[in-house]
Amino acid sequence: MNFRAILKLVILTAVLGCLYASAGHAESRVDIGATITDEGLRGFYLSVGDYYRVPEREVVIIRDRGVPYYESPVVFYIASLAHVAPGVVIDLRLSGRSWMDITLHFGLSPEIYYVPVKIVPGPPYGRAYGYFKKRPRKEWRKIVLSDDDVINLVNLRFTSEYYGYQPEDVIHMRSGGKDFVGIHDNIRKEKKGRGREREHGKFDDDKGQGRGKGHK
């Protein structure tokens, strides 16, 4: 192979590499039709790791195994309540199990997903809260939540408690069409001028269930 042919091969390889990197970068920025910044996504992951008191590498492992960012809080939430490693929960999820199936697999009740609020939520929370409202608390174990319901409720709890933010305000932003990274960014910017100290919210009737590891 002469010098000119080698040069063409090198240039072609470099171009293909750039195109592949650009495609991967674009894919990492798009989720459920919503564009999110890399910085915002990284901030979301860091906050999840901080709240659940897990090393950043464990959060990265979840991402690398193909679990969507908005499901990462669900992984750590269930793992903390079931007292199992996050990888055990991931394996079940990637095998095709629903979040409700995984919840029941560990002997947990749908009650763990309930977040007390002072309003009657609309979409995408209205259906889930309708289930809880229609049944007496002793029958909440019989409730069947969809994957979307579980994801929305766990992210509501995580965001509210992590930032000491009112659940109703998070619901309002979510109902307005914001994704979880967008909500996270909004609250972080709002709190930025108040220093690094965060207030961790507490739901009075949860009796301690549902807070991240190490939270009191």
N, C-alpha and C positions, 0 to 999 in steps of 0.2 A: 504494500500500500504506500503510495507516494505521499509527500508532505501535504499537498493540496487536499487529498482525500481525507487524511487524518484531521486536518483543520476543519473541514466540513463536518466530520463526525463529532468533533468536540463542540462546535457551535450548535449543532442539532441537539446534542445531549443537554447542553446548558439551557436551550430554549424550552425543551420538554420539561426540564426540572423546574423552571420558573412557572410554566403553565400549571404543573401539578401542585406546586406550592400555593399558587394563587387560588386554585380551585379548592384546596383544603382550607385555606384561610377564609374564603367566602362561605364555605359550608359551616365553619365554626361560628360564624356570625349570624346565622339564620336559624330561627327556631319557631315553629308553628306560625310561619308567615311574618314574624316580627324580627326586625334587625336589631341586634344588640352589639355593643362594643366589646372588644376583647378585654378592655380594662374593667368594664362593668361586670363581665362574666367572672373574671378573676376575683374581683371584690366579693361577688356572691359566694364563690367557693370558699374564700378565706373566712367569710363570716359564718358559713355553715360549719367549717372545721372549728372555729373559735367557740361557737355556741355549744356544739356537741362535745367539745374538748377532745378532739382527735387530731393527730398530726396531719399536716398538709398532704403528706404522701398518701394517706388513706383516702383523702378526697380525690387526689389525682388518679388513684387506682380505679375508683368508681367511674370517673370520666373515661379513662382509657379502656375500660371494659364495655363501654358503649351505653352506659346508663345516662339518660338525659339529665341535664343539670337540675331541672325542676323536680326530679325524683330523688336526688341525693339526700335532701332532708328526710324523706320517707325512709330511706335505707337506714340512716343513723337513728332515727326515731324508733323504728321497730326493733333494731338491734339493741338499743339501750334498754327498752322495756322487756325484751325477751332474754336479755343477758347472753347474747351470742355475738360472735364476730360479724362485722358488716358483710364480710365475704359470704357468709352463710345465707344472708338475706339476698344478696346479689345473685347467688347461684339459683335460688328459687325463682327470682324475678326473670332471669334470663332463660329459665327453662319454660317460660310461658305462663307462669302462675299469675293470677290477678293479685292486686294488693289485698283484697278482701280474703282470698284464699290463704295468702301468706300470714295475714293477721290471725286467722283461725288456726292455722297450722301450729302457731306458737301458743295457742290457748289464750289469746288476747281477745278483748271484746271491742266491737265498733265504738263503744263508749270512749275509748282512748282518743278518738278523733274530735270529740265535741269541744268546741271553744265557746264559752259563754259570751253572748253579745246582748246589747240593749236595744237592738233593732230587729226588724224582720227583713233579713237579707234577700236581695234579688239575685239574678243570675250572676256568676255561676254557683252561688252558694245556696240559693233558695230551695232546691230539691233536697239537698242533704239536711238542711235545717228543718225542712218539712217532715222528714222521716223522724227526727228526734222529737219534734213537737207533737206528732200524732200518737206517739206511744208513751206510756208511763216509763219512768227511768228503769224500773225493774225489767222492762222488756227490750231495752236498747240492745241487748246481746243478739236479738233476732234481726236487727237492721242489716240490710245488705247495701253497702255503698259501692259506687262505681270507682274505677281507677281515678277518674277526674275528680270525683268528690274527695277521695283520700288525699290526692296531691294538693288540691286547693286548701283543704283544712289543715294539713300538716304545715304547708308554707305559711298559712295564716298564723298559726301558733308560733312557728319559728320567728317570723318577722316581728310579730307583736312583742314577744318576750325578749328577743335579742335587743331591740331598740327601745323597749319600754313604751311602745306605741299602741294607741288604742286599736283594738281589732276592727272596730267599726270604720276607722279611717283607712285601714288596709283594704277592707271589703269595698269601700267606695272607689279606691283606685283600681282594684281588680275589676270591679263591675264596669268601670269606665274604659276597659280594654287594655290596660297596662299588663305586660308580662311581669314575672317575678323579679327579673333583673332590673326592669324599669322602676318597679316599686322600691326595690332595694336602693337604687341610685337616688331616687327622690328623697327618701327618708335620710339617707346618709348625708346628702347635701344640706338638708334642713338642719341636721344635728351637728354639722361640721363646725359651725361657729360656737358651739357650746362646749368644746373641748372633747377629749377622747373618752371621758368617763361616760359609761352607758348605764341606764337604769334597766334592770331586768324585770319585766312585768311578772305579776303573779296572779293567777286566776283562783279566786277564793274557794270555789267549789270543786276544784280539780283534785284536792287532797294530795298534791305533789306528783301525781302521775303525769307524764308527758313533758317534764322539763328535761333539758339535756343533761348529760352526765356532769356531775359536779355542781349543778345549780341547786340552790337552796331557797 
